């Protein structure tokens, strides 16, 4: 069986993310115009204080770069260390900006042979370690320890198209200050739902993966985190250590539904084998 980190997964993700890399120029112009409008707006125009206005796309798939920078601006940084897995070839990711522009140290983890070779070549000479491994809930602590991840990295980004929730829940050797994690805003159902845990199950390329925000909230509450933002496409959630959360100065945090590419594109809903599992 193909694993989540294998070639099939990489090709499927590349195909479905093509809209983000090659979306029509009018969408890019709209985003640039939005940035200009927000920068010109008087503070009194904003009805609530949230992080949506800070979404900017540099190396991230959507607006994650801008939001992550704003969160770190508000809560501060410590060791300037990140971990990201599901990085593919290193051209796009939530921590690429931190490595390429801000000069942070960190760890990029990728399982696929060809993609790992590409990301390793890119970061040769950087203060960044690249690790070839397949991250699972059973092995995440082992992988972090072997990679020399500090006890409290500033950022951990999780994007493995399925078992994300279970991996975060199992992580005990490191307590990141900020967690960026993918969720499935297209799940038809209410409450804390997730795909049944199966580390060997590959992503099918459809909507039968991952978990709801409500399920991630369950894990966050157990681990002492609070939701800070969901991006405008309904793809990534940002959680911050609950003790640091008041520094964000937020009035509200929206739990967004699908709006991929800001074009209204949706992923057809699907149900994983065995149905959705309730998360306690």
Secondary structure, 3 states (H helix, E strand, C coil): CCCCCCHHHHHHHHHHCHHHHCCCHHHHHHHHHHHHHHHHCCHHHCCCCCCHHHCCCCCCCCCHHHHHHHHHHHHCCCCCEEEEECCCCCCCCCCHHHHHCCCCEEEEEECCHHHHHHHHHHCCCCCEEEEECCCCCCCHHHHHHHCCCCCCCCEEEECCCCCHHHHHHHCCCCCCCEEEEECCCCCCCCCCEEECCCCCCCCCCCECCCECHHHHHHHHHHHCEEEEEECCCCCEEEEEEHHHHHHHCCCCCCCCCCCECCCCECCCECCCCCCEEECC
